[in-house]
């Protein structure tokens, strides 16, 4: 069946006439999708327990900072001195090895929760 010019113009009039309008719509959809995705991941357990003891050690960091050695005292500052990220030496395993760690929410790991989630 032949298509008339009227039918063609009706179908093409729905499309945006300006490419930047289409780009704006695509960007808006992408932003909305990312926003929703972040909300879902946070509400589905993606948030970290602020009391979790995390390993922040950086072996080989200049001057021996940001790491602990077996002769270091438990609780001594091992990195990020004087900042909210300050970290402390904690015992990392049953062998008594020490590791530079901090609470996920900041500060020293809490007693009973002071074994970092990762070992050396």
TARANOR-V784049 format. One record per residue. RES is the residue in three letters. SS is DSSP state (@ for helix, = for strand, . for the rest). PHI is phi in whole degrees, 0 to 359 (NA if undefined). PSI is psi in whole degrees, -180 to 180 (999 if undefined). Layout:
<<RES	SS	PHI	PSI> <RES	SS	PHI	PSI>>
//
This chain:
<<UNK	.	NA	137> <UNK	.	287	148> <UNK	.	254	132> <UNK	.	278	163> <UNK	@	298	-33> <UNK	@	296	-43> <UNK	@	295	-40> <UNK	@	295	-45> <UNK	@	293	-31> <UNK	@	294	-39> <UNK	@	284	-35> <UNK	@	277	-18> <UNK	.	288	-18> <UNK	.	285	-25> <UNK	.	284	146> <UNK	.	296	138> <UNK	.	278	-18> <UNK	.	244	124> <UNK	@	301	-31> <UNK	@	291	-28> <UNK	@	295	-43> <UNK	@	295	-42> <UNK	@	297	-39> <UNK	@	296	-41> <UNK	@	294	-44> <UNK	@	297	-43> <UNK	@	298	-41> <UNK	@	297	-42> <UNK	@	294	-42> <UNK	@	296	-43> <UNK	@	296	-44> <UNK	@	297	-40> <UNK	@	296	-45> <UNK	@	297	-42> <UNK	@	299	-46> <UNK	@	295	-41> <UNK	@	298	-42> <UNK	@	296	-41> <UNK	@	296	-40> <UNK	@	292	-44> <UNK	@	294	-35> <UNK	@	290	-38> <UNK	@	279	-14> <UNK	@	260	29> <UNK	@	92	9> <UNK	@	288	-17> <UNK	.	283	142> <UNK	.	273	143> <UNK	.	295	123> <UNK	.	297	-19> <UNK	.	267	-2> <UNK	.	295	136> <UNK	=	270	119> <UNK	=	245	145> <UNK	=	282	121> <UNK	.	241	15> <UNK	.	296	141> <UNK	.	233	83> <UNK	.	306	139> <UNK	.	85	3> <UNK	.	295	145> <UNK	@	306	137> <UNK	@	73	10> <UNK	@	77	6> <UNK	.	286	162> <UNK	.	64	27> <UNK	.	204	159> <UNK	.	240	151> <UNK	.	241	158> <UNK	.	301	-27> <UNK	.	278	-8> <UNK	.	289	150> <UNK	.	282	141> <UNK	.	296	132> <UNK	.	97	-11> <UNK	.	287	148> <UNK	=	292	132> <UNK	=	242	-5> <UNK	=	178	162> <UNK	.	58	38> <UNK	.	311	131> <UNK	.	72	12> <UNK	.	244	167> <UNK	.	298	-19> <UNK	.	270	5> <UNK	.	312	137> <UNK	=	235	162> <UNK	=	224	153> <UNK	=	286	131> <UNK	=	229	157> <UNK	=	283	130> <UNK	.	263	-19> <UNK	.	200	179> <UNK	.	293	-16> <UNK	.	276	-4> <UNK	.	85	10> <UNK	.	294	147> <UNK	=	251	152> <UNK	=	216	149> <UNK	=	280	121> <UNK	=	213	165> <UNK	=	205	163> <UNK	=	293	145> <UNK	.	301	-33> <UNK	.	273	2> <UNK	.	102	148> <UNK	.	93	-177> <UNK	.	286	147> <UNK	.	298	145> <UNK	.	282	146> <UNK	.	304	139> <UNK	.	87	-17> <UNK	.	230	27> <UNK	.	259	19> <UNK	.	261	116> <UNK	.	302	153> <UNK	.	290	-18> <UNK	.	233	142> <UNK	.	260	165> <UNK	.	295	999>>
//
